[in-house]
Amino acid sequence: MSEVVFRAATLDDVAALHPLIERAYRGDTAKVGWTHEADLLFDTRISAEELSALIADPDRVVLLAYRDDVLIGCVQVARASEDLAYLGMLTVEPTQQAFGLGRRLLAAAEAKAVSRFGARRMEMTVINRRAELIAWYERRGYGPTGETRPFPVDPPRPELDFVVLEKAL
């Protein structure tokens, strides 16, 4: 397998990045992989406008992963506080899952949180009903904080909430 190259996203990447995120999280294409939310949620994961705003925000970085000049993954890192970064939108092309790219994206995000934001801790939120995904993060050093946060949908869906996980960097 050829080398994976990481770089920060720019606004020029939105047209390629947006469909990757949608097919990894929603719809039948997502079901090829194991990290999807397609059985729980049916709306869009993120709009192109929201994605553009994330990329333009100086307190965030979206890292892209390429293999052979093909976009195969991404992850967002955001400054949350003086020593805390937030990890979100860890995305792997569904056909590329289970080959270690998620672990590599996670490591790249943690390194970027330290180098760009001076973070000493990283937190994330995972839908409470995603036990296999929570377990995957726990195997990588993230632990539950005991905090939960409401899932941001209207109308509210009480059966869904976020579990907050955190790791020291």
C-alpha positions, 0 to 999 in steps of 0.5 A: 500500500502506498504512503498516506499524506496528511495536510490541512484543508483549505476552502478549495477542498470543500467540494471533494471533502463534503461528499466524503463525509456524507458517504462515510456517515450517512446513507447506504454507502456508509454501511460498507464501513463500521463507523457509520451513523446511517442506522440512527440518523438520516439527515446530512452530517454537515452542510458544505457551508458549515464545512467551509466555516470550520475550515475558515475558523482559525481555532480549528484545523481539518486534516485531510488524508490522501493516498495516491492523490485520492482523498480517503479521510479527514479529522477536525481539531478545535481549540476548546480552552487553554489546554483542551482541544476537541476532536471531531468528524474523524472520517475514513472512506468506508471502503478504506476502513479497518486498515489502520487509517483511523488510528493514523488520523487520530495520531495526526490530530493529537499531534496537531492539537499539541503543536498548533493549540498547545493542548495537553488534553483532547476531548471528543463526543460519541453518540451513546449508542455507538458502543463499538466506536466508544470501545475503539477510542478507549483502546486508544487511551480515551476514557469517559469523563462521566459527562453527557451532552444532548444530541443537537437535533430538532426535534430532540431525540432523547434516546441519543446523547453524546458521551464525552471522552477525554485523553491526556496528550 
